[in-house]
Each structure stands twice: as structure tokens, then as C-alpha cells.
């Protein structure tokens, strides 16, 4: 009997140790949950998020809150089980967040770079909406390139085949949108005089090019900056752009409401889809948001993960977002997902 009891005791102990090991062994997953939200019209760490000098700014009765996703990078069985049974969290394969071959530090550095780029594009798009157009200026011309006898440093490129050039990215799109060897009609201004010239693109590094380096300028009589730390990725672009417009226009875009949202933005003001929309909706609801601006590309997923009394408003561009908020202020019914 004594030997049998010892065997049972040892078996129980071994089972407990194995269970402890299984429960605490790292798994190849991460847990996504609601992250913090930030009012782009307010302050963070004692400083204004959007800072303007050289021009008066307006105040808003409401809020424009960007939303984020929290990532639990090390997951054990216990937390994975909790995430799988949670309506607010998602358990996803680790490689979706941390691709193979990249360290966690490299991923975080890339996210920081994306975040900075989103701020730059938000500023560009917002200033365009406020009437400060982008100028695409020829910085230099390749000596033996296609544009060598047609364009000079300092020329402002205004169109390609009659299509306006509204940003450096748009110029590249228009050139690459036609095969190498295409003769393009380039509109430009030189010494304030408008002119056109014809340039035949040439394949360089596998892409059509015309042999110029360009710089993007957007003159405006004030300084503008965004100061926000500990957030990564490009998905705050839309809410930054709206915050800039709200600060620089007399009208209160919010109408006194707490508006949350997400979405990438490019220099043209186009809003792109993001990841983690379900967790961002939870975070927005917890922050008291009354509506949520959803990128058009995320609408289907957002509709599958609704939060009670949080209308999902579809936007595909900064202009659409501004019209959506105008409709809200007027008591209308904006386009929903």
C-alpha cells in the first residue's frame, strides 16, 4: 500500500509539472486587444498633440480620437485560451505581426517609420484640403536622360498628358502608368510661365522613368508639427489629418461629439484599410465615442464586429470624411458601412 501511494503521489506530481510546463510554454501566437485612444485635438504627456505656431488655432467642444491595437508578444496557453474565448481580443499567428526573419526590434522600428510617414502624409493631405497646394519641383535632371533637353532644375511639373500633378507620388503614378517608350506631354511652369514639353519615358531599374529627381513643396505661412510617442504604424493618418483641419479652421468639425476612427492616408487624401478594426472598435466604445469613421476597405469586417450604439461611417478619402462630419453636424444621416 505504501508503494502504491508513493506511485500515485509521484504520478500526480509529474502530471502537475507537465501541466505547468504546457500552460507556461510560449506559443507561436500573439494576442491582439484594444489599445489606447488619443484625442488628436488634445494633449499627451503634457503637450499638444498637434502643434501650430504662426497662426491662430480654434478649439473644439468634441474630440477626434485615433485608435490603436495592443499586442501581447509572448503568449502562453493560459492567455491564448483567454484570448480565444474573449469577444474583445484576437489570437493570431505570430508571423502576421512579426514576420519570419525580422526581429521584434526591426518590426518596431518599421512601425515607428510608418507612423512618422503617416504624420507627413496627414499634414500634406490636410493642407491641400485647406487650400495649400503641393508643388512638384524638378530638383535635378539626369544629363543623358529622357528629359535632359526638355526640363530644368527648378521647373514645377503641373501635369502629365493633361492630368494634374497634385503630389510627387501622383507624378510617379502617371509616368509608371504607361509602358516605357511612351511619349508623354509634360506640363510645367518655369519663371512663372506655363509651358508643355514632350518626353519619351525609358525603362530604368525595371520601371518607366523620365530621368528627373523631384522634390515636393507645400508653402504655408505657419509651422505645423505632431508630437506623439509610443504609437506605431500608419493607421492614425486619417485622424491626424482631421485634427489638423479642425485646428486650422474656425468650424468645429466634431459638433461637440466624440468621434473615433482609423485609416491610413496618402498625400492625395486617399484613406486606406488597416488591421485590428475589431479591437479598435472596442477601444473607441470604451473611450465614449459616439460614431466611428471606418475605411471603406474595412467596412465588411467592422460590420461583423459591431459595438452597441456605435454607428460605423464609411470613408474613402479625407474629403469624404469632412463631408461625413458636416452631415453629422447638420443632423443628417451619413453613409454607413
Secondary structure, DSSP 8 states (H G I E B T S, - for coil): -HHHHHHHHHHHHHHHHHHHHHHHSEESEEEEEE---EETTSEETTEESEEEESS-----SSEEEE--EEEE-SEEHHHHHHHHT-SS-EEEEGGGTS-TT--HHHHHHHHHHHHHHHHHHHHHHHHHHTT---EEEEEEE-TTSTTTTT--TT-EEEEETTEE--SHHHHHHHHHTS-TT-EEEEEEEETTEEEEEEEE-EEETTEEE-SEEEEEE---SSEEEE---S--SSTTHHHHHHHHHHHHSSS-TTTTSEEEE--EE-TT-BEE--S-HHHHHHHHHHTT-SEEEEEGGGHHHHHHT--TT-EEEEESBHHHHHHHHHHHHTT----B-
